Amino acid sequence: MTAPADRVEADRYRPALRSDVLVSDEFLLGARSVHLVKNPRSGKSYEVGVKEHFLLARMDGTRGLDELGAEYAAEYGKRLGDANWQRLLGMLGVRGLLEGGPAAPPAEPAGTADTAGTVATADEPPKRTLLRGTLPLVADADATADRLHRAFGFLLAAPFMVPLLLLITAMEVVAVARLGELLDGAAALFTNPVLLAGVAALLWFSTALHELAHGVVARRYGGQVAEIGLRWRLPVVIMYCTVDNYQYLRTRWHRIATAVAGAVMNLVVLLPFCAVWLLVPVDDATGEALAGLLLLGSVQALAMLVPFPPLDGYKIAAQLCGATALAASSREYVRLAVRRDPAAKAYPRRARTAYLGYTAGSLLVLAGIVAAVVALVVRLVAT
């Protein structure tokens, strides 16, 4: 039993998460539902279960342990004992998540399970070599994204976005309708090194804008941009933009908008070139170059929406399914289901639907890609 003095102290203590701690929505992870909790000062994230999240969400400094315990008992039909409180508060304290606790937790290896059942994750900075590495381009990426948002964020408002999306849709409909011309233009483009170099430069520029678009849209929804820079895996050199708190953006639709922003930007870049191709009389070489640019640019944009990791389409699929580690969880569930393993029955219906839906959708997309490649090869051989 708890001594009276301890009971008074427990009632007086009103735990509060630090104001900068980030807590995500509920995500599926295997057969479980989890929330992610991040300490921005250390950069480490932790997984907590739904019951732990219930308590964390109420640790605002206004409730004592007795009141928190009563609310927990009303929700789950079981009161927490002293050992449960000690473990939970100890874990939060040592992770630097509580007001009045240590400013930052001690260093831990990435992906190690702690005594409370959470999993700490931390990305180590990649080593930079001549063949591969990253190079930040700005000292304060978040401030840069904020300035870009102040300059161009008005384009994200509905009066501008809706017409842009309609124009993009019309452009892609025209591209499909005149696919033969685009294929001929792309084939001719690869025989002209000068025009091919120009198109390659435009596509690289489009990729840079793609990355910045992720940062600007994330900034609109309260996201923080950690880095903007160059990443190389020779001979490929591309820009990157890292949104530090993507999983913690307030709503699922904010996260989806952030993920899809890059592909939309790729297609927006193509709009003026499509207008010239359709409306302005040009010589044959220029017309073929424009047609090739439209085809390659559209493929570039749409490829990013394929739902395979680490592409943007995978992030969108994960948000639609409400899952983290969607691909790995789907593989594991399908493996268990195919083997008729009793463990598959432990998955809730929501998880089964998400994992089977993602698997089926991915197979359909893969079949579509294979069919498109085969059709292209057949056409090239025939010509």
C-alpha positions in Angstrom: 0.0 0.0 0.0 1.0 3.6 -0.6 1.7 5.6 2.5 -0.5 8.7 3.1 2.4 11.1 2.5 3.2 9.4 -0.8 -0.5 9.6 -1.8 -0.5 13.4 -1.1 2.7 13.8 -3.1 1.2 11.8 -6.0 -1.8 14.0 -6.0 0.3 17.1 -6.0 2.6 16.1 -8.8 1.2 17.2 -12.1 3.4 15.8 -14.9 3.6 17.8 -18.1 5.3 17.0 -21.4 7.7 19.6 -22.6 6.0 22.1 -24.9 8.3 21.2 -27.8 7.7 17.5 -27.7 6.0 16.2 -30.8 3.3 13.5 -30.7 2.0 11.9 -33.9 -1.4 10.6 -34.8 -2.2 6.9 -34.4 -0.4 4.6 -36.9 -0.6 0.9 -37.7 2.7 -1.0 -37.1 2.3 -4.7 -37.7 -0.7 -5.9 -35.7 -0.3 -3.0 -33.2 -1.4 0.7 -33.2 1.3 3.1 -32.1 2.0 6.8 -31.7 5.4 8.4 -32.4 6.9 10.7 -29.8 9.9 12.9 -30.7 12.3 14.9 -28.6 13.3 17.7 -31.0 16.3 18.6 -28.9 17.9 15.2 -29.3 16.3 14.3 -32.6 15.2 10.9 -31.3 11.8 9.4 -31.8 10.0 6.7 -29.8 7.0 4.4 -30.3 4.4 4.3 -27.6 1.2 2.2 -27.5 -2.3 3.6 -27.5 -2.6 3.3 -23.7 0.6 5.2 -23.0 -0.5 7.8 -25.5 -3.8 8.2 -23.6 -1.8 9.3 -20.6 0.7 11.4 -22.5 -2.1 13.3 -24.2 -3.4 14.3 -20.7 0.0 15.3 -19.2 -0.5 19.0 -19.5 0.4 20.1 -16.0 -3.2 20.4 -14.8 -3.8 16.8 -13.6 -2.2 15.0 -10.7 -1.4 11.3 -10.9 -4.6 10.3 -9.1 -6.7 12.2 -11.6 -4.8 10.7 -14.5 -5.2 7.3 -13.0 -8.9 7.7 -12.5 -9.3 8.7 -16.2 -7.2 5.8 -17.3 -9.3 3.4 -15.2 -12.5 4.8 -16.6 -11.3 4.3 -20.1 -9.6 0.9 -19.7 -11.2 -0.6 -16.6 -7.9 -1.0 -14.8 -6.0 1.3 -12.4 -2.3 1.7 -12.7 -0.1 0.7 -9.8 2.9 2.5 -8.4 5.3 0.3 -10.4 3.5 1.3 -13.6 3.8 5.0 -12.8 7.4 4.7 -11.9 8.3 2.9 -15.1 6.3 5.4 -17.3 7.5 8.5 -15.6 11.1 7.2 -15.4 11.0 6.5 -19.1 9.7 9.9 -20.0 12.1 11.6 -17.6 15.3 9.9 -18.9 14.2 10.6 -22.5 14.0 14.3 -21.6 10.3 14.5 -22.5 9.0 16.0 -19.2 9.1 19.6 -18.0 11.7 19.9 -15.4 13.6 16.8 -16.6 17.0 16.7 -18.3 17.3 18.8 -21.4 18.4 15.9 -23.6 18.6 12.1 -23.1 21.9 10.2 -23.1 23.1 8.8 -26.4 21.6 5.4 -27.4 22.2 3.2 -30.4 19.5 3.5 -33.0 16.6 1.1 -32.9 17.1 -0.3 -29.4 14.2 -1.3 -27.3 14.0 0.3 -23.9 12.4 -1.2 -20.7 9.1 0.5 -21.4 8.7 -1.2 -24.8 9.4 1.8 -26.9 11.8 1.9 -29.8 14.3 4.7 -30.1 15.3 5.7 -33.6 18.0 8.1 -34.6 19.6 8.6 -38.0 23.4 8.9 -38.0 24.8 11.4 -40.5 26.0 9.5 -43.6 29.7 9.5 -44.5 30.7 11.7 -47.4 32.9 10.3 -50.1 33.8 11.1 -53.6 31.3 8.5 -54.9 28.4 9.3 -52.5 27.4 11.8 -49.9 25.4 14.9 -49.1 26.2 18.6 -48.9 23.9 21.1 -47.2 23.6 24.2 -49.3 22.1 26.7 -46.7 22.9 27.4 -43.1 19.3 27.6 -42.0 17.1 25.5 -44.2 13.9 26.2 -42.2 14.4 30.0 -42.6 15.0 29.5 -46.3 11.8 27.4 -46.6 9.9 30.1 -44.7 11.1 32.8 -47.0 10.1 30.8 -50.0 6.7 30.2 -48.5 6.2 33.9 -47.8 7.1 34.6 -51.5 5.1 31.8 -53.2 2.8 30.4 -50.6 -0.2 32.3 -52.1 -0.1 29.9 -55.0 -1.2 27.1 -52.6 -4.5 28.9 -52.0 -7.5 27.3 -53.8 -8.1 30.2 -56.3 -4.6 29.4 -57.7 -4.3 25.7 -57.1 -7.5 24.6 -58.6 -6.8 26.1 -62.0 -3.3 24.8 -61.9 -4.5 21.2 -61.1 -7.1 21.5 -63.9 -4.4 22.6 -66.4 -2.1 19.8 -65.3 -4.9 17.3 -65.8 -5.7 18.6 -69.2 -2.0 18.5 -70.2 -1.8 14.8 -69.2 -5.0 14.0 -71.1 -3.4 15.6 -74.2 -0.2 13.7 -73.6 -2.0 10.4 -73.5 -4.1 11.2 -76.6 -1.0 12.2 -78.5 1.4 9.6 -77.0 2.7 8.5 -80.3 4.0 12.0 -81.1 5.6 12.2 -77.7 7.3 8.8 -78.2 8.6 9.9 -81.6 9.8 13.2 -80.1 11.6 11.4 -77.3 13.3 9.0 -79.8 14.5 11.9 -81.9 15.7 13.7 -78.8 18.1 11.0 -78.0 19.7 11.4 -81.4 20.5 15.1 -80.8 23.0 15.5 -78.0 22.6 19.3 -77.7 18.9 19.3 -77.3 19.1 16.2 -75.0 21.5 18.1 -72.8 19.1 21.1 -72.6 16.2 18.8 -71.7 18.3 17.0 -69.1 19.2 20.4 -67.5 15.5 21.4 -67.4 14.5 18.1 -65.8 17.3 18.5 -63.2 16.0 22.0 -62.5 12.5 20.5 -62.2 13.9 18.0 -59.6 15.3 20.8 -57.6 11.9 22.6 -57.6 10.3 19.3 -56.7 12.3 19.1 -53.5 11.8 22.8 -52.5 8.0 22.3 -53.1 8.0 19.6 -50.3 9.6 22.1 -48.0 7.3 25.0 -48.8 4.1 23.0 -48.5 5.3 21.4 -45.2 6.1 24.9 -43.9 2.6 26.0 -44.7 1.3 23.3 -42.4 3.7 23.9 -39.6 6.5 21.6 -40.7 10.2 22.3 -40.1 12.8 21.8 -42.8 16.0 20.4 -41.4 18.2 20.5 -44.5 18.3 21.7 -48.1 21.3 20.4 -50.1 22.8 18.2 -52.7 23.0 14.4 -52.6 25.2 12.5 -55.0 25.5 8.8 -56.0 27.8 9.3 -58.9 27.1 9.9 -61.7 23.7 11.2 -60.3 23.6 14.5 -58.4 20.2 15.7 -57.1 18.9 18.2 -54.6 17.2 17.1 -51.5 14.9 18.8 -48.9 14.4 17.1 -45.5 11.2 17.8 -43.6 12.2 17.1 -40.1 8.7 16.5 -38.6 6.7 15.1 -41.5 5.1 12.4 -39.5 4.0 15.0 -36.9 2.1 17.4 -39.2 -1.3 18.0 -37.8 -3.5 16.0 -40.1 -3.2 13.1 -42.6 -4.1 15.4 -45.5 -1.4 17.9 -44.6 1.1 15.0 -44.8 -0.4 13.8 -48.1 -0.3 17.4 -49.6 3.4 17.7 -48.6 4.3 14.4 -50.2 2.4 15.0 -53.5 3.7 18.6 -53.8 6.9 17.5 -55.5 5.2 15.7 -58.4 2.7 18.5 -58.8 5.7 21.0 -59.1 7.3 18.7 -61.8 4.1 18.9 -63.9 3.7 22.7 -63.3 7.1 23.2 -64.8 6.0 21.4 -68.0 2.9 23.7 -68.5 4.6 26.5 -70.4 6.4 24.0 -72.7 3.2 22.2 -73.4 1.6 25.5 -74.3 4.4 26.3 -76.8 4.2 22.8 -78.3 0.4 23.0 -78.8 0.0 26.7 -79.8 3.2 28.1 -81.2 4.5 27.2 -84.7 8.0 25.8 -84.3 10.5 23.9 -86.4 10.5 20.1 -86.4 13.6 19.8 -84.2 12.2 22.1 -81.6 8.8 20.4 -81.7 10.4 17.0 -81.2 12.4 18.4 -78.3 9.3 19.8 -76.7 7.4 16.5 -77.2 10.3 14.6 -75.7 10.5 16.9 -72.7 6.8 16.5 -72.1 7.1 12.7 -72.2 10.2 12.5 -70.0 8.9 15.1 -67.6 5.6 13.4 -67.2 7.2 10.1 -66.6 9.6 11.7 -64.1 6.6 13.2 -62.1 4.4 10.2 -62.3 7.2 7.8 -61.3 7.5 9.7 -58.0 3.9 8.7 -57.3 4.6 5.0 -57.6 3.8 3.5 -54.1 7.1 1.8 -53.6 9.6 3.0 -50.9 11.3 5.5 -50.7 9.2 7.3 -53.4 6.6 10.0 -52.5 3.8 7.7 -53.7 4.8 5.3 -50.9 4.5 8.1 -48.3 1.1 8.9 -49.7 0.0 5.2 -49.6 1.2 4.9 -46.0 -0.8 8.0 -45.0 -4.0 6.7 -46.7 -3.5 3.4 -44.9 -2.7 5.1 -41.6 0.5 3.1 -41.2 4.1 3.4 -40.6 6.6 0.9 -42.0 3.7 -0.1 -44.4 5.8 -2.2 -46.8 7.4 -4.3 -44.2 4.2 -4.8 -42.2 2.4 -5.7 -45.4 5.0 -8.3 -46.4 4.9 -9.8 -42.9 1.1 -10.1 -42.8 0.8 -11.6 -46.3 3.5 -14.1 -45.4 1.6 -15.1 -42.3 -1.7 -15.2 -44.2 -0.3 -17.3 -47.0 1.1 -19.8 -44.5 -2.2 -19.8 -42.6 -0.3 -18.9 -39.5 -2.5 -18.4 -36.4 -0.6 -15.1 -35.8 -2.4 -13.6 -38.8 -5.6 -13.7 -36.9 -4.2 -11.4 -34.3 -4.2 -8.5 -36.8 -7.2 -6.3 -36.5 -9.5 -5.8 -39.4 -8.2 -2.3 -40.1 -4.7 -3.7 -40.4 -5.7 -6.6 -42.6 -7.5 -4.3 -45.0 -4.6 -1.8 -45.2 -2.0 -4.5 -45.8 -3.9 -6.5 -48.3 -5.0 -3.3 -50.1 -1.5 -2.0 -50.3 -0.2 -5.4 -51.5 -2.9 -5.7 -54.2 -2.5 -2.1 -55.3 1.3 -2.4 -55.5 1.0 -5.6 -57.7 -1.4 -3.8 -60.0 0.9 -0.8 -60.4 3.9 -3.1 -61.0 1.9 -5.0 -63.6 1.0 -1.7 -65.3 4.6 -0.6 -65.4 5.7 -3.9 -66.9 2.9 -3.7 -69.5 3.9 -0.2 -70.4 7.6 -1.1 -70.8 6.7 -4.2 -72.9 4.4 -2.0 -75.1 7.2 0.5 -75.6 9.7 -2.1 -76.5 7.4 -3.6 -79.0 6.7 -0.2 -80.6 10.4 0.6 -80.8 11.1 -2.8 -82.4 8.3 -2.3 -84.9 9.6 1.0 -86.0 
